[in-house]
């Protein structure tokens, strides 16, 4: 089981733990390269993504590959 992904984690932290979630960031139109140091909460707000839906999608994908 994957550890819980929270909005305080940075994009880079999530990708380091679960590289398979890269597609989730792409689906949500989030900059996971140059913006990787941002927390998920900040990044979602800046990139116009729904944080709750993003966290659910990241968690689902991380757990599916765990």
Secondary structure, 3 states (H helix, E strand, C coil): CCCCCCCCCEHHHHHHHCHHHHHHHHHCCCCCCCCCCCEHHHHHHHHCCCHHHHHHHHHHHHHHHC
